[in-house]
Amino acid sequence: MRRMTDSQLKSPLLLGVDRASSRVARLGRNYRFNNLEVDRFVADIGLASRRLISREYQQSTFRPRNTLRIPDRTEELFSDLAFYWSVGQIWSSLAQALRVSPTASIAEIGCGHVPKVAIGFHYLGVEGKVDLVDNDAIALERASRFLQLIGARFPVGVLQATLFDEGVSGYDCVFANHLLDDLILDHFCKLHGVDAAKLYEREDNYLEVWRDIIATPHLLDDFVPVLADTLVTKVRPGGVVLLLDYPSFSHRALGLTEVIGLVRKATRLLRDAIRARGGDIVTDLPAASITVDRITVTQDDIVAFRRGGANDEL
Ligand SMILES: C[S@@+](CC[C@H](N)C(=O)[O-])C[C@H]1O[C@@H](n2cnc3c(N)ncnc32)[C@H](O)[C@@H]1O
């Protein structure tokens, strides 16, 4: 078999890039692109180049897409929906294990664009109010729209706020899916004057900051006590807090395998700090691990506690 030389391999690639850039230049003269279109294009090109250089392009999601090809579009949609369903099922199991009453008042902190906790409560058929809490207005709008689309029957509140705001308190249950890693990132960014929101726009900046975080000794020393102090005030006496951080796909895809170790360390330290503040750590979760589809959650991924005081009913 005749092996192709590097330059022979590269020539179709360079030809393709050349054609694409001439086409963009031609179109650019005829259309006024809006900021969103330009941002998306620049980000997509950046991501594609990154995958190409790191030789991860075969696993890339940048497959040839075509709006007329329903199978391609639905495959992506179904895979996202299956993931939301899995995480929702995990939250349903956790809520059942905690014996959350169907009328409990619940806050989902850092709900993001797709509120996984609320999806779990939708599957459970709860009737109590679920407040979506996030500091990002667009995420809140999408999250509440998502619940409408799936026909969630419980009343949904929307609060543009952070976990640390005093107004976010007094709930029967405060739950968060994959928030702890973001809180660690935010903590580091505040210490170093970095705009955390901007990091998500570019994978390489995000990677660089996480590498710095991992290399910073004692970062959790200040973070854990402040978070423990905050969490114990969020629910009424007898109320329950649960934070779940399973190993993230995006961290794995970016090669950030040490992040989960750091998050688990934060989880252990947080449990100790909460115990020291009179919270009862909940250990009677369903099993050593829960697996739904491709997601497995173990006790190591969870911080759950009941605030001490009267009235243990949820
Ligand atoms: C990684 S996303 C997780 C989103 C969602 N829970 C999920 O599992 O897909 C973190 C979300 O938390 C929000 N967030 C970060 N820090 C927060 C804070 N201190 N209080 C409330 N929301 C916060 C961000 O705006 C973002 O929407």
The ligand as a Tripos MOL2 file, in Angstrom:
@<TRIPOS>MOLECULE
LIG
   27    29     1     0     0
SMALL
NO_CHARGES

@<TRIPOS>ATOM
      1 C1        -21.8750   24.0260   35.5900 C.3       1 LIG1
      2 S1        -23.3040   24.9700   35.6000 S.3       1 LIG1
      3 C2        -24.3620   23.6820   36.1960 C.3       1 LIG1
      4 C3        -25.7030   23.8990   35.6770 C.3       1 LIG1
      5 C4        -26.7140   22.8210   36.0290 C.3       1 LIG1
      6 N1        -26.9000   22.6960   37.4480 N.3       1 LIG1
      7 C5        -26.3370   21.5030   35.3940 C.2       1 LIG1
      8 O1        -26.0500   20.5510   36.1260 O.co2     1 LIG1
      9 O2        -26.3150   21.4460   34.1690 O.co2     1 LIG1
     10 C6        -23.2650   26.0330   36.9920 C.3       1 LIG1
     11 C7        -24.3850   27.0450   37.0400 C.3       1 LIG1
     12 O3        -24.3180   27.6450   38.3280 O.3       1 LIG1
     13 C8        -24.4600   29.0470   38.2450 C.3       1 LIG1
     14 N2        -23.7330   29.6020   39.3990 N.ar      1 LIG1
     15 C9        -22.4080   29.6730   39.5800 C.ar      1 LIG1
     16 N3        -22.1440   30.1870   40.8010 N.ar      1 LIG1
     17 C10       -23.3460   30.4030   41.3930 C.ar      1 LIG1
     18 C11       -23.7500   30.9060   42.6650 C.ar      1 LIG1
     19 N4        -22.8570   31.2890   43.5590 N.pl3     1 LIG1
     20 N5        -25.0620   30.9920   42.9500 N.ar      1 LIG1
     21 C12       -25.9980   30.6010   42.0340 C.ar      1 LIG1
     22 N6        -25.6690   30.1200   40.8070 N.ar      1 LIG1
     23 C13       -24.3680   30.0240   40.5030 C.ar      1 LIG1
     24 C14       -23.8970   29.4220   36.8930 C.3       1 LIG1
     25 O4        -24.4870   30.6100   36.4070 O.3       1 LIG1
     26 C15       -24.2730   28.1800   36.0640 C.3       1 LIG1
     27 O5        -25.5330   28.3790   35.4380 O.3       1 LIG1
@<TRIPOS>BOND
     1     1     2 1
     2     2     3 1
     3     2    10 1
     4     3     4 1
     5     4     5 1
     6     5     6 1
     7     5     7 1
     8     7     8 2
     9     7     9 1
    10    10    11 1
    11    11    12 1
    12    11    26 1
    13    12    13 1
    14    13    14 1
    15    13    24 1
    16    14    15 ar
    17    14    23 ar
    18    15    16 ar
    19    16    17 ar
    20    17    18 ar
    21    17    23 ar
    22    18    19 1
    23    18    20 ar
    24    20    21 ar
    25    21    22 ar
    26    22    23 ar
    27    24    25 1
    28    24    26 1
    29    26    27 1
@<TRIPOS>SUBSTRUCTURE
     1 LIG1         1 GROUP 0 **** ****
